[in-house]
């Protein structure tokens, strides 16, 4: 039996739907009527309320690449009205910032791993949030929450980081409850790769796919999968542990407990172990035979995992993110050829390999987007 909804709930739902549409792109009242099924009167009332409250504004003219409609003005989100804190946590440290709902970064901090200690590991982040609020001049009541992105596995429901490999300091950390208490704002936790996969949805240069995998390759290997336009989160938000697909059951034992995990071969530190190179950038910039061999091996490793994923969850695009974005042309075409010679649907569907969107402050914006997404959840 459906849960009864009162008038206040329906009004709030319609407002959030309205804002959700405008966050994607500026549009007209008539387009919102078509998208929502609401009456013209209802849409006009909501628009007038949001205009009066300063959440949205009328545009002069039409957006770029949009046709000006007769007797219709475009509406868009208003910069500087609503903000979120974004914190992107990885094995090197944390990048945090205050971002407005249009994606403008008002303040930013980079916190290195050396600044985090077992007893007070979250204090540097709490201090950074306080400093950024002061620096930016953003009124605390305009901050709708804190979006926190971290390596998995994690449990979104309990707000806890579980046991990510090589992330021992953070194992079993009830990070959401602690940050809620210290910052006095809602806190939302999500896996790094799911966060980046969602942020890349319909971004320029990413192919416009509704069914894709974002593959993050740096000190680890992970993936976020979007199917039918929705991120596959799995139980507790722990889907996407792509680095722990086994590509050799007789391989080295991974710290996760499995054998031959993709991450033990394809994560950049593992890939470069025993070579003369210290970074992926050095490999890409080199024209040596050793560098060419390393690149070939990386393409084989990653393509092997992607073929397994593509056969399990039908995707048409792979977006590459992380360290591997440097010199991405040296890997993406080779990977694409390997993949499209091996997938079970190779005769009817070709999988594209493309670079992920990499605008400025992308990780901070993507983390803040977690909070905006939950705030506008419909």
N, C-alpha and C positions, 0 to 999 in steps of 0.2 A: 504494500500500500504506500502511495506517495506521501511524503511529509507535507502537511499543510503549510502554505506560505502566506504571511500576512502582507499588508500593503507596504510597510516599511522595507521588508525584505525585497519585494518586487521592485520598488523604487531604487534601492541600492544596487540591485542586480542590473537594472537598465542603465544606471549611471556608469557602472563599471564596464558594461558592454560598450557603451558610447566611447569611453576613454580608451578601451582596448583597441577599438577600431582606429581611433585617431592616432594612437601611438604607432601604428603600423605605417600610416601615411596620411597627409592632409586629405580631406574629402568634403563633400557637400552634404547638406541636410537630406537632400533627396536620395543620395547614395546610401545614407545611413538608414533611411526608411526601407529601401530595398533589401539591405543587408540584414536588418533585424526583424522586419515585419511589424514594427511599431507604427502607429498612426503618425501622420504629419504633425498633428497637434502635440502628441507626446514627445516627438523628437524636438520640436520647437521649444517646448517647455524645458526639457533637459538641457538643450543648448543654451537657452537664456540663463538658467541657473548656473551652469558651468562658466559661462562668460562673466556673470556677475561675481562669481567666487574667484575668478582669475585663473582657473585651471586651463582654459582654452582661449583662443583669440581668433578674430577674423583676419584673413589674409588679404593683402592688396593684390588682386589678380589671381592667377592660377599657378600651381607649382610647376617647376620645370618638367617638360614632356607631358603635361596635362592640358587638356583643352578647356578654355574658359567657357563655362556654361551660361547661357542667357538667363538673367534674373537669379543666378545662384552664386553665392560667395563660398569660398573654401574656408573650412575651419581647421585649425591645427593646435597641437599642444603648445602651451605657453612656457617658454624658457624661464627658469628661475623660480617656478612656483612650488614644485615638489622635488624632493631630493631623496637619495638613498646612499648608504655607505656600502661600498663594495670591497671585499677583502678576498684576495686570491692567494691561497696558501699552497706552497709546494715544497719540495725537498730542499730548495735553496733559501727559503724564507717566506716573506709575505709582501705582496704589493696591495696597498689599500688606498682608497680615495673616496671623495664625496662627489656624487654624480647627479645631475638633474635629470628629470624624466625625458628630456630631449637628447641626453647623451653627453652634455657638456660637463667636463671635469672641473670642479671648483677648487679642489685641493688634492694632493697625492703624497704618499709616503712609501718608501721602499725599506723594508725591515729585513735585515740579513739573519740567517739561521743562527749565527753566533750570538745574537741578542736574545735568544730564547733559552731559558733554563728550566729544568724539571719543576722546581718549586713554584716558579712564578711565570711560567711560559707564556701566559696570555697577557700579562701586564704591559709589555711593549705595544701590543695591538690596542689595548684599551687607552693607553696614554696617547697613541697616535690618533685615535678617533677624537679624543678631547682636543688635541692640538689642531687637527684639521677643521673642526667646527669653529674654533676660535679664529683661525687664520682666514677661513672662507667668509666668516660673518653670516653664515647661514643660521637662521633661527632654529633651535632644536625641534620646535613643534612642526617645522616643515619637512623634517626627515621622517620618512614613513617606515624605515626599518633598515636592517643590515643584512645584506646578502653575502654568505660565506661559501666560498668554493674551496674544496680540499680533495686530496687524493683518496680514492677508495681502497678497500671497502669501508663504507660508513652506513649508519642507520639514520635516515632522515627523521623517522618517527620519534626516536628517543633523542635525536640531536647529538649523536655520539660518533666520533671517529673510532673505527674498530681497530683493525690491525694491518694497515697498509705496509707492504714490504719496504724495508729501509727507511722507515718513518717512525722509529721506535719511541722517540720522545712524545709522540702524540697518541700512542696506542691507548684505547679505552678512555679517551678524553671526552667528558660531557661538555663539549665546547659551547653548545647552544645555551644551556641553562646558565653557565658561567657568564657568557657575554650578555645575556638578557639582564642578569642581575647587575652587572657592572656598568652597562651602557644605558639601561632603562629604556630599551627600544626592542621591538620585535626582531628576532634573529632567525634566518632561514638558511639551512645547510643543504648543499648539493654537491655531487661529485664533479670534479674539474671537467671531465670530458663531456658529461651531460650538459653542464653549464655552457661550455664552448659550442657544443652542437646546436643547442637552442639559439644561441646568439648568432650563429651563422645562417639561420633560416632566412632565405630570400635575400641575403646580403649580396652586394654587387660582386660579380665575378665568380660566384659559387655555383652557377648553373641553374638555379631556380628549382632544384629538385624537391620533391616531397618525401623521397625515400633515399636517404644517404647515410654514410658513416663518416664522422669526423675522427681522424686518426691522429692522436697526439704522441709524438715521439721526441723525447728529450732524455732526462735521467731515468725515465721509465717508459712504458708503452701502455696506452689506454685508448678507449674508443667510446664515443657517444653515438648512438644509433637513433635516427629519426625515421619513423615509419608512418606513412599517411599524414605527414605534417606534425606528428607528435613524438616527443622524445620517449623512448622506451626506458623507463626507470627501474623496473623490476621490484622485487620485494625489498622494502627498506631503502630503495634508491641505489642499490648496489649493482645494477646492470652495467655492462660496459667494461668489465675486467678483461679486456681483450688481450692484454699482455700475458695473461695466464692461460691462454689456449696453448696446449702442448703441440709442438711441431716435431718432437722426437721423444718417444716414450722411454728411450734409453739415454736421454740427455742428462745434463747436470741437474741436481735437485735444486729447486728454487726455494727461497725463504718462505713462500706461500705454502709449501708442502708438496707441490706437484713436481713432476720431472719434465725437463725439456721445454719449459715455458718460453714463449716467444720473447718475453722481456729479457731472459737470460742470454739471448743472442742479439736482439735488435735494439735494446736500449743503448744510447750512445756510449756510455762508459763501458758496457759489455762488448760492444762492437769494436771499440778501439783498444781493448785490453791486448797487450802483447804486440802492438803495432808501434810505429815511430811517431804517431800523431797524438796530440793532446785534445783536439776538439774537432767537431764535425766541420766547422768552417775551414780548418786547415786541410782537411781531406778534399773538400770541394775545390779549394783554391789550387790544389796540387795537380800536376799533369803526369805524376809518376805511375808506374805500373801497380805499385802497392795501393795507391789511392783508388785506381780504377777497380782493383779487386775488391776493396772494401765496399765501394758503392754497389758493385754487382751483388755481393753477398747480402747487403742490406735490402736491396730490391727483392731478392729471392726470399729472404726471411719474411719481410712484410707482406709480399704478395701471397705467400703460402697461407698466412693467417687470414688475409682478406678473402681468399677463395673459400675458405671454410665458412667465414661469416656470411659471404654473399650467397652461398648455397643454403644456409640456414634461414637467413632473413633477406628476402629479395630486395636488393638496393641497386640503384643505377649510377651512383656517384660516390667517390671517396674524396674527402677533403683532407689534405695534409696540413698539420699544425705542429708547432713546437720548433725545436732546433733544426729539424729536417726541412723547414721552409727556406733555409739558406741554400741557394743554388738548387732550388726545387726542380728546375728543368732537367738536371742530371739524373733525377730518379723517377719523375712522374711518368714520362713516356715509356721508360723501360718497364716500370711496374704495371702500367696499363696493358702493355703487350703480353706480359706473363699472365696476368689475371684473365684476360680475354681469350687466352688459349686453354684455360683450365676450368672455368666455371661451367656448371652443368647446363646453364642457359645460354652458352656462348653463341649458339647458332641463331638465336632470336633476340638477344639483348646484349648490347655492348656497355660495359661499365667505364665511366669516365673517371680519371684521376686528376684532381685540380688542387691548387693551393687554397687553403682556407682564407677567409677574410682576415686581413692583418692591419687594420687601422690603428691609429695612435691610441695608447692606453686601453687596448682591446680587453685585456684580462680584467682590469678594474671595472670597465663598463659591463662586461659579461657578468661579473659577480654582482654588481649593483642591479643588473637586470633580473636576478633571482628575486630580489625584494620587490621590484616593480611588478614582476609577473604574479607574485603571490598577492600583492595588494590589489591587483586588477583581476584576480582569478574569478572566472565565471563558470 
